Amino acid sequence: MYLKEFIQKENTTRDTVRHYIYLSLLNPGRKGRNYWFTENETDIFEAIKEFQDLGFSLQEKKDIKKLHDESCSTEKQRKQNLKLIKDKIAVINAKINKLKMQEKVLEEVKETMEKKSIIETRKK
């Protein structure tokens, strides 16, 4: 399919697709001067979106794709992907802890403000 069809099918933008081509995340063929996308590019694009939804950066997505292209279904790929996943889980856990701390502080501020409001209401 041509670029326009691919964009419509994947509900994305021309700029996004061209950026992914520039980064070598997508490597569509050519039909004359136009890009030609196959089911392979569709599968890759959908995997990229899934990794994006999981919080992986563009660089991490490039690393995963490069490893896939060079070492598909090998022990090296499995170990590297496992490391990336463990690292991502650690980052997520750090964010969760930070959010819990922020929530605790905000709850304390809220309680303080509510107490002040009750005291001020009683004074009137």
C-alpha positions in Angstrom: 0.0 0.0 0.0 1.1 3.6 -0.6 2.0 6.0 2.2 -1.5 7.7 2.2 -3.2 4.3 2.7 -0.7 3.3 5.4 -1.3 6.5 7.3 -5.1 6.0 7.1 -4.9 2.3 8.1 -2.6 3.0 11.1 -4.3 6.2 12.1 -1.1 8.2 12.2 0.5 11.1 10.5 2.8 11.5 7.5 5.4 13.2 9.8 5.4 10.3 12.2 5.9 7.7 9.4 8.6 9.8 7.8 10.4 10.2 11.1 10.3 6.5 11.7 11.7 5.9 8.2 14.4 8.5 9.0 15.3 6.6 12.2 15.3 3.3 10.3 12.5 2.0 12.4 10.5 1.5 9.2 12.1 0.5 5.9 9.3 0.4 3.3 10.2 -0.5 -0.3 9.7 1.8 -3.2 7.3 1.8 -6.2 8.8 4.5 -8.4 9.2 7.6 -6.2 6.6 6.5 -3.7 7.0 4.4 -0.5 5.4 1.0 -0.6 4.3 -0.6 2.7 3.7 -4.3 3.2 2.2 -6.2 6.1 5.7 -6.4 7.5 5.8 -2.6 7.9 2.3 -2.7 9.4 3.4 -5.3 12.0 6.5 -3.3 12.8 4.6 -0.1 13.1 2.1 -1.7 15.4 4.9 -3.1 17.6 6.5 0.4 17.7 3.1 1.8 18.9 2.9 -1.0 21.6 6.4 -0.2 22.9 5.5 3.5 22.9 2.4 2.7 25.0 4.6 0.9 27.4 6.8 4.0 27.8 9.8 3.0 25.7 11.8 5.9 24.2 12.6 6.2 20.5 16.2 5.1 21.3 15.0 2.1 23.2 12.7 1.2 20.3 15.6 1.6 17.9 17.7 -0.7 20.0 15.0 -3.3 20.2 14.5 -3.2 16.4 18.2 -3.4 15.7 18.6 -6.4 18.0 15.6 -8.0 16.3 17.1 -7.4 12.9 20.5 -8.7 13.9 19.8 -11.5 16.3 16.2 -12.5 15.9 15.1 -15.5 18.1 18.6 -15.9 19.7 19.7 -16.1 23.3 21.4 -12.7 22.9 18.1 -11.1 21.9 16.2 -12.7 24.7 18.7 -11.6 27.3 18.8 -8.0 26.0 15.0 -7.7 25.8 14.8 -9.1 29.3 17.2 -6.5 30.5 15.3 -3.7 28.8 12.0 -5.0 30.4 13.6 -5.2 33.9 15.0 -1.7 33.5 11.6 -0.3 32.3 9.9 -2.0 35.3 12.5 -0.3 37.7 11.8 3.1 36.1 8.0 2.6 36.4 8.4 1.5 40.1 10.5 4.7 40.8 7.8 6.8 39.2 5.1 5.0 41.2 7.1 5.7 44.4 7.5 9.3 43.5 3.8 9.7 42.8 2.9 8.0 46.1 5.1 10.5 47.9 3.5 13.4 46.0 0.1 12.0 46.9 1.0 11.8 50.6 2.2 15.4 50.7 -0.9 16.6 48.9 -3.2 14.7 51.2 -1.4 16.3 54.2 -1.7 19.8 52.6 -5.4 19.1 51.9 -6.0 18.0 55.5 -4.3 21.1 56.9 -6.4 23.3 54.6 -9.6 21.5 55.6 -8.8 21.9 59.3 -8.1 25.6 58.9 -11.4 26.0 57.0 -13.3 24.3 59.9 -11.6 26.5 62.5 -12.3 29.7 60.5 -16.0 28.6 60.1 -16.3 28.1 63.8 -14.9 31.5 64.6 -17.6 33.2 62.5 
